[in-house]
Amino acid sequence: MHHSASASSLGPGGLDLSQAFFKPIQNTASPSSTKRHTKVSVIGVGNVGMAIAQTILTQDLADELALIDAKADKLRGEMLDLQHAAAFLPRTKIVASVDYAVTVGSDLCIVTAGARQNPGESRLNLLQRNVALFSHIIPPLAKYSPDSILLIVSNPVDVLTYVSWKMSGFPSNRVIGSGTNLDSSRFRFLIADHLDVNAQDVQAYIVGEHGDSSVALWSTISIGGVPVLSFLEKQQIAYEKETLENIHKAVVESAYEVISLKGYTSWAIGYSVANLARSLLRDQRKIHPVSVLAKGFYGIDGGDVFLSLPTQLGRGGVLGVTNIHLTDEEMERLRESAKTILEVQSQLG
């Protein structure tokens, strides 16, 4: 994969024009060793990967962006297309290659490569097609960036995050799945739309599997700091549990609806993953519902399983899992979700 030629060598015979444009000042010191150069690698330049890449660029989250894909022509085309927008974006070095060596020294590796989810296809049905692919992706990433954080986006994300953890040999705090971060955004949107408020004022989580067995934590929902269900009970305002279940059902079905209408999802997951990247790279210490090693939390046992829990993220990856109060019903549903994922993992042998 050829990189675009440096603009500094455009002079006659390849003369380095940067020497003519700038005169160095006297008595300079070396750059501070505390100054960070942030590098992000995106593996897979399909619709999801490129939505993530362009969102990371526009939000100025990286000094260098490396793109990896098996399709050399499409990869170079995407790289050039982004490079040509340089005058409209923060300064970011953009490189691309079919060779994983280009990812060396990455702070964050985002994996989106995988078979596309077909209309009506369960995320769990994608498993066998993607595990084989990951055996060619994860080991090279771990080799070239042994201190990086792995952020898995490919579906089924919970099982593939577990697979990535096993294949990489990384500590569990540095292997994260995008999980239900987007599901929770959809959840907040639907609640906000229902109550005619701003979604940013809604605190609400979907946890568990990123899929059909996900769990809506109704007991923890608050609007502007006001716990919704306890407020309704104190005010003796009746509500139908069926209404709540319908909102959760709409969250689960929303991705399938988008896929059936346009063939894939891209923009929302692009914003969601860039949101996670910001928390990780900028050490924001924000709480996100993401897929983490869940054994030992909320009574989950029976084996190593990754599923989404409200998790604090920072420069070290997973900093901790939030100890929020769940109802007995929510705890039971979360454990059932864990069993669903473990059953799928058992198919891996």
Salt bridges, closest charged atoms under 4 A:
GLU64 OE1 - HIS37 NE2 3.18
GLU64 OE2 - LYS39 NZ 3.66
GLU78 OE2 - LYS74 NZ 2.73
ASP107 OD1 - ARG36 NH2 2.40
ASP107 OD1 - ARG315 NH2 2.67
GLU121 OE2 - ARG129 NH2 3.04
ASP183 OD1 - HIS210 ND1 2.68
GLU245 OE2 - ARG333 NH1 3.57
ASP283 OD1 - ARG285 NE 3.65
GLU329 OE1 - LYS241 NZ 3.08
GLU329 OE2 - ARG333 NH2 3.14
GLU332 OE1 - ARG335 NH1 3.89
GLU336 OE2 - LYS339 NZ 3.48
